[in-house]
Amino acid sequence: MCAQWKGPALVALAVLVAAPAMAQEKTDPEEITTGVVRLTLNKAYASATVDGELSEDGFFEDDGRVLVLEGLARKTPHVLHLVPMEEEFRFEDVTIDPKDWKLARLDKETRQWQFHRTVTFRAWKPGEREEWEKTRAPASEEEEEPGEETVPAAKPGRVLETPEPETAPMAEPVPPEEPAAPAEEPTAPAEEPAAPAEEPAAPAEEPAAE
């Protein structure tokens, strides 16, 4: 009886042993299209935008001295705009090229694409911030015509819907009035019949002969 089950038991054991080996198959690093950015800051905490959009996949380490951004596409270039919390220090921009990513070892089996950079915020020079703010302002502002409505500019990545003009409700058609009957012309009064002509007077009698 035991000899009959020996063969199937060995097959089942071989499948159980092979399953973990199949699950541990290595992934080609080139197939991983995203990576993690790690920025070491000389000033604790800073706001970060990625290609003009505020990053939502980031967090801080080491009491705000390390900024970590996850999920960035590593095969396209990026521009990071960093603004420190302390206003007396100016912003810094960091450019990431696809060739800048490095494959880092996290443990014996795990690899991860990473980008490392040290960012040093420096203080504004006297008058530097004022000159920079002037370059941001438009050279000339066009005067708005009275009654003209200004449409706000769209943010990158958003589509601005043009507001539809308000239309007044359509009035119900009024049936045409019937034409009034023409006024009757006044009738001239009938003329009175002319008086009959007077009869001629009788001829005077001739004097009788003597």
Secondary structure as UniProt FT lines:
FT   HELIX           2..23
FT   HELIX           29..31
FT   STRAND          34..41
FT   STRAND          46..50
FT   TURN            51..52
FT   STRAND          53..54
FT   STRAND          58..61
FT   TURN            62..65
FT   STRAND          66..73
FT   TURN            74..75
FT   STRAND          78..84
FT   TURN            87..88
FT   STRAND          92..96
FT   HELIX           98..100
FT   STRAND          102..105
FT   STRAND          111..119
FT   TURN            126..127
FT   HELIX           128..136
FT   TURN            146..147
FT   TURN            156..157
//
